[in-house]
Amino acid sequence: MNKLYPSARDALQGVVQDGQLLAVGGFGLCGIPEALIDALRDSGKKDLTVISNNAGVDGFGLGKLLETRQIRKMISSYVGENKEFERQYLAGELELEFTPQGTLAEKLRAGGAGIPAFFTKTGVGTIVAEGKELREFDGETYVMERALVPDVALVKADVADKSGNLRFRLTARNFNPAAAMAGKVCIVEVERIVEVGEIAPDDIHLPGIYVHRIVLNAAPEKRIEKRTLSAATRVDVAAAKVEAQTVIAQAAAGSGAPLPIVPADKKEGA
């Protein structure tokens, strides 16, 4: 079965429809399926209910779908950093099912595992528990939460082989695997596609049985939500850049040993 599609637009073709329940992976702007979100915006599909830890920022990530008014409802645990989200919600133009972050993750995990509901103490005694079944276990009160099984999951991974086995990178491993498992159809955007067998078995974070379609996006933008520098602190930008590049190289190499960080003023030619 060929799971590779030539573009994000092709990968969504015949799968995404108006009024669907979608799960979109990512944590903040880290590990979001940028190309798939753009293709979803361009598709014009509307009245969508989107499950995502957050709703991106103004003009990027799911913020693009808010601007085009394609999202009817968000199921999220964090809604900061997005003024358009705030405006639509306060104006009554956008529905919000505000969900504790751990509960949201478990709702997706349970959906992927075929578990229809579970009990948790999180939210007991708050508006989160209103209208839901409460039950006592060992003298403690728990609230029942229903699992989430989205029609389509749009996720981002670092590497996929041609069978759909996935390896995620760092924080991108947060909500993406759970979203992928929960979706009835899973479409994944990756930065590299390799042959079957090139990913070591121990490095596979999600088996290909959960993945239906794969699209390559070798150069995503990977925008940062908010860059904050203290006014009271002078920052050596060049040195900070070298340090960041070294940390990234170390993580990519999978080395447990720290690599030396060379100050910018000590580098050859600096």
matplotlib code that plots the C-alpha trace (Angstrom):
import matplotlib.pyplot as plt

x = [0.0, 1.5, 1.1, 3.2, 1.4, 3.0, 1.6, -0.3, -3.3, -3.3, -3.0, -6.2, -8.1, -11.2, -10.6, -11.4, -15.0, -17.1, -18.3, -15.7, -13.9, -10.2, -7.2, -4.1, -0.8, 1.7, 2.6, 2.5, 4.0, 6.4, 5.7, 2.7, 1.9, 2.4, 1.9, -1.2, -2.7, -2.1, -3.7, -6.7, -7.1, -6.8, -9.4, -12.1, -13.6, -15.6, -17.6, -14.7, -14.3, -10.5, -8.8, -5.5, -3.5, -3.7, -4.9, -1.6, -0.9, -2.3, -1.4, 0.3, -0.6, -4.3, -4.5, -4.7, -7.9, -9.4, -8.8, -10.7, -13.5, -13.2, -13.2, -16.5, -15.3, -11.9, -11.2, -8.1, -6.2, -4.4, -5.8, -3.2, -1.1, -4.0, -5.9, -8.3, -9.2, -9.9, -12.0, -14.1, -14.7, -15.7, -18.0, -19.7, -18.5, -16.3, -17.2, -14.6, -14.4, -11.7, -10.0, -7.2, -4.1, -3.5, -7.2, -7.0, -3.9, -5.7, -8.9, -6.8, -4.8, -8.0, -9.6, -6.6, -6.7, -10.4, -11.3, -14.6, -14.3, -12.2, -12.4, -10.1, -9.9, -8.9, -11.7, -13.8, -15.5, -15.1, -17.1, -15.1, -17.2, -20.6, -23.1, -20.7, -21.0, -19.2, -18.2, -16.4, -13.4, -11.7, -13.3, -12.3, -14.6, -13.8, -15.3, -16.0, -14.4, -15.3, -12.5, -12.0, -12.0, -11.5, -12.5, -9.0, -5.7, -3.1, 0.2, 3.9, 6.9, 10.6, 11.1, 8.8, 9.7, 7.6, 5.4, 4.5, 6.6, 7.3, 10.0, 9.2, 11.7, 11.9, 8.8, 7.0, 6.5, 4.1, 0.5, 1.4, 1.5, -1.7, -3.5, -2.2, -3.5, -6.9, -7.7, -9.9, -7.6, -4.1, -2.2, 1.4, 3.7, 7.4, 10.8, 12.4, 11.2, 13.4, 13.3, 11.7, 14.3, 16.3, 14.7, 16.0, 13.1, 13.9, 13.7, 10.2, 7.8, 4.6, 4.1, 2.9, -0.4, -1.8, -0.6, -2.7, -1.0, 2.4, 3.5, 7.0, 7.7, 11.5, 11.8, 9.1, 9.2, 9.2, 8.3, 8.8, 5.7, 7.3, 11.0, 11.6, 14.8, 15.2, 15.9, 18.2, 20.3, 22.8, 22.8, 25.7, 23.5, 26.4, 27.4, 23.8, 23.4, 26.5, 25.3, 21.8, 23.3, 25.6, 22.6, 20.6, 23.6, 24.0, 20.4, 20.4, 23.5, 21.8, 25.0, 24.8, 28.1, 28.0, 29.7, 32.1, 30.5, 32.9, 32.3, 31.7, 34.8, 37.0, 35.8, 38.2, 37.7, 35.4]
y = [0.0, 3.3, 5.9, 8.6, 11.7, 14.4, 17.3, 18.3, 19.2, 15.8, 14.1, 15.9, 15.1, 13.0, 12.8, 16.2, 17.4, 20.2, 19.7, 17.1, 16.5, 16.9, 16.5, 18.6, 17.7, 20.0, 21.8, 25.6, 26.1, 23.1, 20.1, 21.5, 20.2, 23.5, 22.4, 20.4, 23.3, 25.5, 23.0, 22.7, 26.5, 26.4, 23.6, 26.0, 23.2, 24.9, 24.3, 22.3, 21.2, 21.0, 19.2, 20.7, 21.7, 25.3, 27.3, 28.6, 32.3, 35.1, 34.4, 31.1, 27.5, 27.1, 30.9, 30.8, 28.8, 31.1, 34.1, 32.4, 31.4, 27.7, 26.5, 26.4, 24.9, 24.3, 21.6, 22.9, 23.2, 26.5, 29.5, 32.2, 34.0, 34.4, 37.7, 36.5, 33.5, 35.7, 38.1, 35.4, 33.6, 36.7, 37.7, 34.3, 33.4, 30.5, 27.6, 26.4, 23.2, 24.1, 20.9, 20.3, 19.4, 15.9, 15.1, 16.2, 14.0, 11.0, 11.6, 11.1, 8.2, 6.5, 7.1, 5.5, 2.5, 1.8, 2.9, 4.9, 6.7, 7.0, 8.5, 11.2, 13.5, 16.4, 19.0, 17.6, 20.5, 22.8, 23.8, 21.1, 18.4, 20.1, 17.7, 14.8, 11.5, 11.5, 8.3, 7.4, 5.0, 4.3, 7.3, 9.8, 11.4, 11.1, 12.6, 10.5, 11.9, 10.5, 9.6, 11.5, 9.8, 12.4, 11.8, 12.9, 13.5, 15.8, 15.3, 16.2, 13.8, 14.2, 11.0, 8.4, 5.3, 4.3, 2.1, 5.0, 4.1, 7.4, 9.0, 12.3, 14.9, 16.2, 18.3, 17.3, 13.9, 15.5, 15.4, 14.1, 10.3, 10.4, 12.4, 10.0, 6.9, 8.4, 9.5, 7.3, 8.6, 9.8, 12.1, 12.8, 15.6, 14.7, 16.3, 13.1, 9.9, 6.9, 3.3, 0.6, -0.7, 2.5, 3.5, 1.3, -0.6, 1.0, 4.4, 4.0, 6.0, 5.1, 2.1, 2.6, 0.7, 4.0, 6.1, 6.3, 9.1, 10.7, 14.0, 15.5, 19.0, 19.2, 22.8, 23.9, 27.4, 26.3, 29.7, 30.6, 32.0, 34.7, 35.7, 37.5, 39.1, 40.8, 44.6, 44.4, 41.7, 42.3, 39.3, 38.2, 37.2, 35.6, 33.5, 32.5, 31.4, 29.2, 27.7, 26.9, 25.4, 23.2, 22.0, 21.2, 19.3, 17.3, 16.3, 15.4, 13.2, 11.5, 11.8, 11.6, 13.4, 17.2, 18.9, 21.9, 25.3, 27.7, 31.4, 33.6, 35.7, 32.6, 31.1, 31.0, 34.2, 35.8]
z = [0.0, -1.1, 1.7, 0.1, -1.3, -3.5, -1.6, 1.5, -0.7, -2.3, 1.2, 2.4, -0.8, -0.2, 3.5, 5.1, 5.0, 6.4, 10.0, 10.9, 14.2, 13.7, 16.0, 15.2, 16.9, 18.4, 21.6, 21.2, 17.8, 18.3, 16.2, 14.3, 10.8, 9.0, 5.5, 6.3, 8.2, 5.1, 2.8, 5.2, 5.0, 1.2, 1.0, 2.4, 4.6, 7.4, 10.6, 12.0, 15.5, 16.3, 19.1, 19.9, 22.9, 21.8, 18.8, 17.4, 17.3, 15.2, 11.5, 12.1, 12.9, 13.7, 13.9, 10.1, 10.3, 12.9, 10.6, 7.8, 10.2, 9.3, 13.0, 14.8, 18.0, 19.8, 22.3, 24.0, 27.2, 26.5, 24.6, 25.2, 22.6, 20.1, 20.1, 17.3, 19.4, 22.3, 20.2, 18.6, 21.9, 23.8, 20.9, 21.0, 17.5, 18.6, 20.9, 23.4, 25.4, 27.9, 29.0, 31.6, 29.7, 31.2, 30.6, 27.0, 26.4, 28.1, 26.1, 22.9, 24.3, 25.4, 22.0, 20.3, 22.7, 22.2, 25.7, 25.6, 28.9, 32.1, 35.6, 36.8, 39.9, 37.8, 37.6, 40.4, 42.2, 39.3, 36.2, 34.3, 36.1, 35.6, 33.9, 34.1, 36.0, 39.4, 41.1, 44.3, 44.4, 47.7, 49.3, 46.6, 44.1, 40.4, 37.2, 34.1, 30.9, 27.4, 25.0, 21.8, 18.4, 15.7, 12.1, 11.0, 12.8, 11.3, 12.9, 12.5, 12.8, 12.1, 10.1, 8.5, 6.6, 3.6, 5.8, 8.0, 11.0, 12.7, 14.8, 16.5, 17.6, 21.2, 22.3, 19.1, 20.7, 23.1, 21.6, 18.1, 18.9, 20.9, 18.2, 15.5, 17.4, 18.0, 14.5, 12.3, 9.5, 10.3, 7.9, 8.8, 7.7, 8.0, 7.3, 6.0, 4.4, 4.5, 3.3, 5.5, 7.9, 8.1, 11.4, 14.1, 15.8, 19.2, 17.6, 16.2, 18.4, 16.5, 14.3, 10.8, 11.3, 12.7, 9.7, 6.4, 4.5, 4.5, 3.0, 2.9, 4.1, 4.2, 5.2, 7.7, 9.1, 12.8, 14.1, 17.8, 19.6, 21.7, 22.0, 25.3, 26.4, 29.8, 29.4, 32.4, 30.8, 28.0, 25.7, 23.5, 20.5, 18.6, 21.6, 22.2, 18.6, 18.8, 22.0, 20.6, 17.4, 19.6, 21.7, 18.6, 17.0, 20.2, 20.3, 16.6, 17.1, 20.0, 22.1, 25.8, 26.2, 26.3, 23.3, 24.0, 23.4, 21.8, 22.7, 19.6, 20.3, 20.4, 17.1, 14.2, 12.1, 14.7]

ax = plt.figure().add_subplot(projection="3d")
ax.plot(x, y, z, "-o")
ax.set_aspect("equal")
plt.show()
